[in-house]
Amino acid sequence: MLRRMHLVLFQRDNCHLCDLALDVLARAHCPEFDSVFIDDDDVLESRYGVRVPVLHEIGSGRELDWPFDAARVRDFLGAQAPG
């Protein structure tokens, strides 16, 4: 049975790397995800400021930091959450 993933892409406005990440996620056939822009959130800025874009799985806390390619995204999507 496939588990349903709830994914979030942490990103910035006007971010070239974030645009590249969106293209990679599309090529990897990533399931639907939410986009969260960190620009005006001090807590998110502190956590992700130098790391964006970051693909995050809600629940497991697993994260995939940039740079990533389609193969790494597929591996991330196929990996089981710890525990």
MMTF fields as JSON, N, C-alpha, C and O atoms, coordinates in Angstrom:
{
  "mmtfVersion": "1.0.0",
  "mmtfProducer": "UNKNOWN",
  "numBonds": 331,
  "numAtoms": 332,
  "numGroups": 83,
  "numChains": 1,
  "numModels": 1,
  "chainsPerModel": [1],
  "groupsPerChain": [83],
  "chainIdList": ["A"],
  "bondAtomList": [4, 2, 8, 6, 12, 10, 16, 14, 20, 18, 24, 22, 28, 26, 32, 30, 36, 34, 40, 38, 44, 42, 48, 46, 52, 50, 56, 54, 60, 58, 64, 62, 68, 66, 72, 70, 76, 74, 80, 78, 84, 82, 88, 86, 92, 90, 96, 94, 100, 98, 104, 102, 108, 106, 112, 110, 116, 114, 120, 118, 124, 122, 128, 126, 132, 130, 136, 134, 140, 138, 144, 142, 148, 146, 152, 150, 156, 154, 160, 158, 164, 162, 168, 166, 172, 170, 176, 174, 180, 178, 184, 182, 188, 186, 192, 190, 196, 194, 200, 198, 204, 202, 208, 206, 212, 210, 216, 214, 220, 218, 224, 222, 228, 226, 232, 230, 236, 234, 240, 238, 244, 242, 248, 246, 252, 250, 256, 254, 260, 258, 264, 262, 268, 266, 272, 270, 276, 274, 280, 278, 284, 282, 288, 286, 292, 290, 296, 294, 300, 298, 304, 302, 308, 306, 312, 310, 316, 314, 320, 318, 324, 322, 328, 326],
  "bondOrderList": [1, 1, 1, 1, 1, 1, 1, 1, 1, 1, 1, 1, 1, 1, 1, 1, 1, 1, 1, 1, 1, 1, 1, 1, 1, 1, 1, 1, 1, 1, 1, 1, 1, 1, 1, 1, 1, 1, 1, 1, 1, 1, 1, 1, 1, 1, 1, 1, 1, 1, 1, 1, 1, 1, 1, 1, 1, 1, 1, 1, 1, 1, 1, 1, 1, 1, 1, 1, 1, 1, 1, 1, 1, 1, 1, 1, 1, 1, 1, 1, 1, 1],
  "groupList": [{"groupName": "MET", "atomNameList": ["N", "CA", "C", "O"], "elementList": ["N", "C", "C", "O"], "formalChargeList": [0, 0, 0, 0], "bondAtomList": [1, 0, 2, 1, 3, 2], "bondOrderList": [1, 1, 2], "singleLetterCode": "M", "chemCompType": "L-PEPTIDE LINKING"}, {"groupName": "LEU", "atomNameList": ["N", "CA", "C", "O"], "elementList": ["N", "C", "C", "O"], "formalChargeList": [0, 0, 0, 0], "bondAtomList": [1, 0, 2, 1, 3, 2], "bondOrderList": [1, 1, 2], "singleLetterCode": "L", "chemCompType": "L-PEPTIDE LINKING"}, {"groupName": "ARG", "atomNameList": ["N", "CA", "C", "O"], "elementList": ["N", "C", "C", "O"], "formalChargeList": [0, 0, 0, 0], "bondAtomList": [1, 0, 2, 1, 3, 2], "bondOrderList": [1, 1, 2], "singleLetterCode": "R", "chemCompType": "L-PEPTIDE LINKING"}, {"groupName": "HIS", "atomNameList": ["N", "CA", "C", "O"], "elementList": ["N", "C", "C", "O"], "formalChargeList": [0, 0, 0, 0], "bondAtomList": [1, 0, 2, 1, 3, 2], "bondOrderList": [1, 1, 2], "singleLetterCode": "H", "chemCompType": "L-PEPTIDE LINKING"}, {"groupName": "VAL", "atomNameList": ["N", "CA", "C", "O"], "elementList": ["N", "C", "C", "O"], "formalChargeList": [0, 0, 0, 0], "bondAtomList": [1, 0, 2, 1, 3, 2], "bondOrderList": [1, 1, 2], "singleLetterCode": "V", "chemCompType": "L-PEPTIDE LINKING"}, {"groupName": "PHE", "atomNameList": ["N", "CA", "C", "O"], "elementList": ["N", "C", "C", "O"], "formalChargeList": [0, 0, 0, 0], "bondAtomList": [1, 0, 2, 1, 3, 2], "bondOrderList": [1, 1, 2], "singleLetterCode": "F", "chemCompType": "L-PEPTIDE LINKING"}, {"groupName": "GLN", "atomNameList": ["N", "CA", "C", "O"], "elementList": ["N", "C", "C", "O"], "formalChargeList": [0, 0, 0, 0], "bondAtomList": [1, 0, 2, 1, 3, 2], "bondOrderList": [1, 1, 2], "singleLetterCode": "Q", "chemCompType": "L-PEPTIDE LINKING"}, {"groupName": "ASP", "atomNameList": ["N", "CA", "C", "O"], "elementList": ["N", "C", "C", "O"], "formalChargeList": [0, 0, 0, 0], "bondAtomList": [1, 0, 2, 1, 3, 2], "bondOrderList": [1, 1, 2], "singleLetterCode": "D", "chemCompType": "L-PEPTIDE LINKING"}, {"groupName": "ASN", "atomNameList": ["N", "CA", "C", "O"], "elementList": ["N", "C", "C", "O"], "formalChargeList": [0, 0, 0, 0], "bondAtomList": [1, 0, 2, 1, 3, 2], "bondOrderList": [1, 1, 2], "singleLetterCode": "N", "chemCompType": "L-PEPTIDE LINKING"}, {"groupName": "CYS", "atomNameList": ["N", "CA", "C", "O"], "elementList": ["N", "C", "C", "O"], "formalChargeList": [0, 0, 0, 0], "bondAtomList": [1, 0, 2, 1, 3, 2], "bondOrderList": [1, 1, 2], "singleLetterCode": "C", "chemCompType": "L-PEPTIDE LINKING"}, {"groupName": "ALA", "atomNameList": ["N", "CA", "C", "O"], "elementList": ["N", "C", "C", "O"], "formalChargeList": [0, 0, 0, 0], "bondAtomList": [1, 0, 2, 1, 3, 2], "bondOrderList": [1, 1, 2], "singleLetterCode": "A", "chemCompType": "L-PEPTIDE LINKING"}, {"groupName": "PRO", "atomNameList": ["N", "CA", "C", "O"], "elementList": ["N", "C", "C", "O"], "formalChargeList": [0, 0, 0, 0], "bondAtomList": [1, 0, 2, 1, 3, 2], "bondOrderList": [1, 1, 2], "singleLetterCode": "P", "chemCompType": "L-PEPTIDE LINKING"}, {"groupName": "GLU", "atomNameList": ["N", "CA", "C", "O"], "elementList": ["N", "C", "C", "O"], "formalChargeList": [0, 0, 0, 0], "bondAtomList": [1, 0, 2, 1, 3, 2], "bondOrderList": [1, 1, 2], "singleLetterCode": "E", "chemCompType": "L-PEPTIDE LINKING"}, {"groupName": "SER", "atomNameList": ["N", "CA", "C", "O"], "elementList": ["N", "C", "C", "O"], "formalChargeList": [0, 0, 0, 0], "bondAtomList": [1, 0, 2, 1, 3, 2], "bondOrderList": [1, 1, 2], "singleLetterCode": "S", "chemCompType": "L-PEPTIDE LINKING"}, {"groupName": "ILE", "atomNameList": ["N", "CA", "C", "O"], "elementList": ["N", "C", "C", "O"], "formalChargeList": [0, 0, 0, 0], "bondAtomList": [1, 0, 2, 1, 3, 2], "bondOrderList": [1, 1, 2], "singleLetterCode": "I", "chemCompType": "L-PEPTIDE LINKING"}, {"groupName": "TYR", "atomNameList": ["N", "CA", "C", "O"], "elementList": ["N", "C", "C", "O"], "formalChargeList": [0, 0, 0, 0], "bondAtomList": [1, 0, 2, 1, 3, 2], "bondOrderList": [1, 1, 2], "singleLetterCode": "Y", "chemCompType": "L-PEPTIDE LINKING"}, {"groupName": "GLY", "atomNameList": ["N", "CA", "C", "O"], "elementList": ["N", "C", "C", "O"], "formalChargeList": [0, 0, 0, 0], "bondAtomList": [1, 0, 2, 1, 3, 2], "bondOrderList": [1, 1, 2], "singleLetterCode": "G", "chemCompType": "PEPTIDE LINKING"}, {"groupName": "TRP", "atomNameList": ["N", "CA", "C", "O"], "elementList": ["N", "C", "C", "O"], "formalChargeList": [0, 0, 0, 0], "bondAtomList": [1, 0, 2, 1, 3, 2], "bondOrderList": [1, 1, 2], "singleLetterCode": "W", "chemCompType": "L-PEPTIDE LINKING"}],
  "groupTypeList": [0, 1, 2, 2, 0, 3, 1, 4, 1, 5, 6, 2, 7, 8, 9, 3, 1, 9, 7, 1, 10, 1, 7, 4, 1, 10, 2, 10, 3, 9, 11, 12, 5, 7, 13, 4, 5, 14, 7, 7, 7, 7, 4, 1, 12, 13, 2, 15, 16, 4, 2, 4, 11, 4, 1, 3, 12, 14, 16, 13, 16, 2, 12, 1, 7, 17, 11, 5, 7, 10, 10, 2, 4, 2, 7, 5, 1, 16, 10, 6, 10, 11, 16],
  "groupIdList": [1, 2, 3, 4, 5, 6, 7, 8, 9, 10, 11, 12, 13, 14, 15, 16, 17, 18, 19, 20, 21, 22, 23, 24, 25, 26, 27, 28, 29, 30, 31, 32, 33, 34, 35, 36, 37, 38, 39, 40, 41, 42, 43, 44, 45, 46, 47, 48, 49, 50, 51, 52, 53, 54, 55, 56, 57, 58, 59, 60, 61, 62, 63, 64, 65, 66, 67, 68, 69, 70, 71, 72, 73, 74, 75, 76, 77, 78, 79, 80, 81, 82, 83],
  "secStructList": [7, 7, 7, 7, 7, 7, 3, 3, 3, 3, 3, 7, 6, 6, 7, 2, 2, 2, 2, 2, 2, 2, 2, 2, 2, 2, 2, 6, 6, 7, 7, 7, 3, 3, 3, 3, 3, 7, 6, 6, 7, 2, 2, 2, 2, 2, 2, 2, 6, 6, 6, 7, 1, 3, 3, 3, 3, 6, 6, 6, 7, 7, 3, 3, 3, 1, 1, 7, 7, 2, 2, 2, 2, 2, 2, 2, 2, 2, 1, 7, 7, 7, 7],
  "xCoordList": [0.837, 0.0, 0.887, 1.814, 0.616, 1.378, 0.891, -0.31, 1.848, 1.461, 1.299, 1.997, 0.385, 0.158, 1.131, 1.243, 1.821, 2.783, 2.179, 1.514, 2.416, 2.061, 3.373, 4.163, 3.586, 4.863, 4.729, 3.685, 5.803, 5.896, 7.233, 8.266, 7.198, 8.435, 8.624, 7.857, 9.655, 10.009, 10.847, 11.825, 10.444, 11.113, 10.996, 10.403, 11.569, 11.524, 10.874, 10.82, 10.388, 9.956, 11.191, 12.263, 11.044, 12.127, 13.423, 14.494, 13.316, 14.462, 14.729, 13.926, 15.857, 16.212, 16.345, 15.882, 16.972, 17.121, 15.764, 15.554, 14.853, 13.509, 12.79, 12.083, 12.967, 12.386, 12.969, 12.242, 14.279, 14.903, 14.345, 14.088, 14.158, 13.617, 12.21, 11.877, 11.388, 10.034, 10.083, 9.28, 11.015, 11.182, 11.615, 11.1, 12.548, 13.01, 11.87, 11.706, 11.084, 9.953, 8.941, 8.384, 8.707, 7.794, 8.359, 7.628, 9.65, 10.264, 10.281, 10.256, 10.324, 10.338, 8.919, 8.74, 7.916, 6.512, 6.183, 5.507, 6.676, 6.417, 4.923, 4.289, 4.348, 2.928, 2.684, 3.625, 1.443, 1.063, 1.75, 1.906, 2.152, 2.81, 2.365, 1.893, 2.521, 2.247, 3.531, 4.62, 3.407, 4.544, 4.44, 3.399, 5.522, 5.574, 6.74, 7.887, 6.417, 7.43, 7.913, 7.113, 9.215, 9.79, 10.109, 10.492, 9.962, 10.463, 10.022, 10.83, 8.786, 8.268, 7.998, 7.191, 8.673, 8.476, 9.833, 10.682, 10.035, 11.342, 11.762, 12.942, 10.819, 11.14, 11.583, 12.604, 10.804, 11.171, 12.451, 13.276, 12.624, 13.851, 15.069, 16.108, 14.935, 16.033, 16.351, 17.517, 15.323, 15.517, 15.97, 16.839, 15.382, 15.598, 16.316, 16.562, 16.654, 17.181, 18.305, 18.276, 19.289, 20.422, 20.245, 21.106, 19.139, 18.95, 17.959, 17.984, 17.086, 16.033, 16.614, 17.678, 15.908, 14.643, 14.857, 15.88, 13.859, 13.881, 12.525, 11.479, 12.553, 11.339, 11.208, 12.125, 10.078, 9.853, 8.631, 7.606, 8.751, 7.605, 7.021, 7.668, 5.786, 5.078, 4.859, 4.544, 5.023, 4.798, 6.104, 6.393, 6.889, 8.168, 9.282, 10.253, 9.136, 10.187, 11.349, 12.315, 11.258, 12.341, 12.417, 11.401, 13.655, 13.851, 14.879, 15.826, 14.658, 15.582, 16.034, 15.265, 17.31, 17.874, 18.369, 18.792, 18.308, 18.893, 20.406, 20.93, 21.121, 20.653, 20.16, 20.704, 19.111, 18.624, 18.221, 17.88, 18.271, 17.847, 16.639, 16.204, 16.108, 14.898, 15.112, 14.208, 16.281, 16.56, 16.556, 16.006, 17.159, 17.151, 15.75, 15.401, 14.941, 13.551, 12.797, 12.08, 12.952, 12.264, 12.721, 11.901, 14.015, 14.515, 13.877, 13.459, 13.808, 13.198, 11.733, 11.26, 11.025, 9.599, 9.382, 8.37, 10.322, 10.167, 10.656, 10.351, 11.409, 11.972, 10.886, 9.976, 10.997, 10.048, 10.494, 11.686, 9.52, 9.82, 10.389, 9.987, 11.322, 11.891, 10.835, 9.839, 11.085, 10.212, 9.325, 8.524],
  "yCoordList": [-1.181, 0.0, 1.25, 1.349, 2.176, 3.416, 4.366, 4.533, 4.98, 5.967, 7.316, 7.629, 8.099, 9.431, 10.389, 10.421, 11.157, 12.115, 13.515, 13.895, 14.259, 15.673, 16.441, 16.457, 17.069, 17.722, 19.237, 19.784, 19.894, 21.349, 21.7, 21.115, 22.659, 23.212, 24.587, 25.514, 24.706, 26.003, 26.734, 26.2, 27.984, 28.746, 30.238, 30.664, 31.026, 32.49, 33.038, 32.372, 34.257, 34.986, 35.338, 35.576, 35.37, 35.787, 35.029, 35.627, 33.715, 32.858, 31.95, 31.072, 32.17, 31.384, 29.897, 29.045, 29.585, 28.18, 27.537, 26.359, 28.318, 27.801, 27.487, 26.484, 28.335, 28.068, 26.786, 25.982, 26.597, 25.365, 24.152, 23.112, 24.291, 23.184, 22.814, 21.631, 23.799, 23.517, 22.708, 21.795, 23.036, 22.292, 20.851, 19.915, 20.677, 19.332, 18.521, 17.348, 19.122, 18.411, 17.978, 16.884, 18.81, 18.447, 17.282, 16.351, 17.328, 16.24, 14.927, 13.847, 15.026, 13.826, 13.3, 12.296, 13.991, 13.633, 13.617, 12.716, 14.635, 14.787, 14.981, 15.742, 14.299, 14.516, 15.957, 16.712, 16.311, 17.667, 18.064, 17.247, 19.316, 19.839, 21.275, 21.939, 21.739, 23.129, 23.924, 23.409, 25.169, 26.084, 27.04, 27.659, 27.155, 28.093, 29.033, 28.609, 30.316, 31.336, 31.865, 32.306, 31.819, 32.13, 33.613, 34.024, 34.409, 35.781, 36.636, 37.394, 36.534, 37.423, 36.708, 37.169, 35.578, 34.805, 34.62, 33.885, 35.278, 35.254, 33.851, 33.51, 33.031, 31.677, 30.83, 30.146, 30.881, 30.117, 30.652, 29.878, 31.962, 32.568, 32.064, 31.77, 31.967, 31.479, 30.015, 29.62, 29.227, 27.788, 27.472, 26.624, 28.157, 27.785, 28.839, 28.615, 29.965, 31.095, 30.781, 31.228, 30.021, 29.711, 28.368, 27.962, 27.673, 26.317, 26.228, 25.248, 27.22, 27.093, 26.926, 27.46, 26.183, 25.485, 24.173, 23.502, 23.837, 22.612, 21.917, 22.528, 20.636, 19.829, 19.128, 18.43, 19.31, 18.825, 17.913, 18.225, 16.788, 15.892, 16.113, 15.837, 16.618, 16.833, 15.475, 14.494, 15.427, 14.184, 13.498, 13.229, 13.216, 12.532, 13.528, 13.196, 14.749, 15.741, 15.581, 16.342, 14.58, 14.379, 15.583, 16.181, 15.93, 17.06, 16.734, 15.977, 17.327, 17.206, 18.614, 19.421, 18.891, 20.217, 20.317, 19.329, 21.516, 21.824, 21.751, 22.155, 21.264, 20.898, 19.452, 18.565, 19.245, 17.898, 17.789, 18.777, 16.564, 16.295, 15.362, 14.964, 15.02, 14.198, 12.837, 12.324, 12.253, 10.946, 11.038, 10.165, 12.078, 12.253, 12.496, 12.02, 13.232, 13.456, 12.134, 11.838, 11.337, 10.033, 9.139, 8.437, 9.15, 8.379, 8.871, 8.071, 10.192, 10.777, 10.37, 10.009, 10.428, 10.069, 8.594, 8.211, 7.767, 6.327, 5.808, 4.675, 6.614, 6.18, 6.144, 6.973, 5.186, 5.079, 5.991, 6.155, 6.574, 7.4, 6.546, 5.394, 7.09, 6.3, 5.964, 6.67, 4.866, 4.539, 3.427, 3.033],
  "zCoordList": [0.0, 0.0, 0.0, 0.803, -0.868, -0.93, 0.152, 0.367, 0.822, 1.817, 1.141, 0.178, 1.648, 1.105, 1.782, 3.007, 0.971, 1.487, 1.454, 0.491, 2.498, 2.515, 2.43, 3.374, 1.297, 1.006, 0.987, 0.631, 1.376, 1.331, 0.685, 1.009, -0.228, -0.768, -0.141, -0.404, 0.692, 1.253, 0.229, -0.294, -0.055, -1.102, -0.84, 0.151, -1.74, -1.672, -2.936, -3.97, -2.826, -4.015, -4.839, -4.283, -6.133, -7.034, -6.783, -6.673, -6.695, -6.389, -7.586, -7.902, -8.244, -9.421, -9.08, -9.838, -7.952, -7.55, -7.271, -7.561, -6.711, -6.446, -7.756, -7.851, -8.756, -10.074, -10.666, -11.25, -10.514, -10.992, -10.251, -10.857, -8.934, -8.14, -8.6, -8.669, -8.91, -9.393, -10.686, -10.877, -11.567, -12.808, -12.525, -13.137, -11.611, -11.249, -10.652, -10.989, -9.776, -9.163, -10.223, -10.136, -11.203, -12.292, -13.104, -13.442, -13.418, -14.18, -13.401, -13.991, -12.076, -11.226, -10.961, -10.272, -11.517, -11.285, -9.799, -9.302, -9.104, -7.683, -7.469, -8.2, -6.472, -6.199, -5.747, -5.5, -5.648, -5.26, -3.957, -3.05, -3.879, -2.68, -2.466, -3.388, -1.242, -0.907, -1.056, -0.802, -1.465, -1.518, -0.341, -0.123, 0.411, 1.527, 1.269, 1.122, 1.218, 0.98, 2.326, 3.15, 2.541, 3.853, 4.035, 5.13, 3.004, 2.995, 4.181, 4.718, 4.595, 5.639, 6.956, 7.763, 7.174, 8.398, 9.066, 8.561, 10.188, 10.858, 11.272, 11.179, 11.727, 12.172, 10.982, 11.045, 9.891, 8.697, 8.079, 7.592, 8.094, 7.565, 8.334, 7.743, 9.642, 10.466, 10.164, 10.131, 9.948, 9.716, 8.292, 8.089, 7.301, 5.897, 5.066, 3.881, 5.644, 4.886, 3.916, 2.77, 4.357, 3.475, 2.773, 1.992, 3.041, 2.514, 1.359, 0.613, 1.187, 0.186, -1.206, -1.52, -2.025, -1.783, -1.013, -1.156, -0.197, 0.595, 0.454, 0.677, 0.083, 0.031, 1.374, 1.807, 2.03, 3.395, 3.404, 2.798, 4.094, 4.268, 5.654, 6.664, 5.692, 6.954, 7.61, 6.936, 8.897, 9.64, 9.973, 11.138, 8.955, 9.198, 9.503, 10.182, 8.996, 9.168, 8.209, 8.264, 7.316, 6.343, 5.42, 5.067, 5.031, 4.139, 3.069, 3.284, 1.923, 0.8, 0.444, -0.078, 0.742, 0.481, -0.954, -1.554, -1.482, -2.778, -2.643, -1.605, -3.624, -4.96, -5.007, -4.35, -5.808, -6.063, -7.522, -8.173, -8.014, -9.381, -9.32, -8.239, -10.483, -10.534, -9.875, -9.215, -10.044, -9.439, -7.912, -7.241, -7.365, -5.903, -5.38, -4.299, -6.134, -5.721, -5.71, -4.755, -6.762, -6.809, -5.664, -5.072, -5.339, -4.193, -2.89, -2.052, -2.733, -1.539, -1.433, -0.356, -2.543, -2.546, -2.271, -1.684, -2.69, -2.519, -1.189, -0.816, -0.468, 0.812, 1.875, 1.886, 2.752, 3.857, 4.989, 5.248, 5.647, 6.804, 7.923, 8.082, 8.705, 9.798, 10.849, 11.008, 11.561, 12.671, 12.374, 13.221]
}
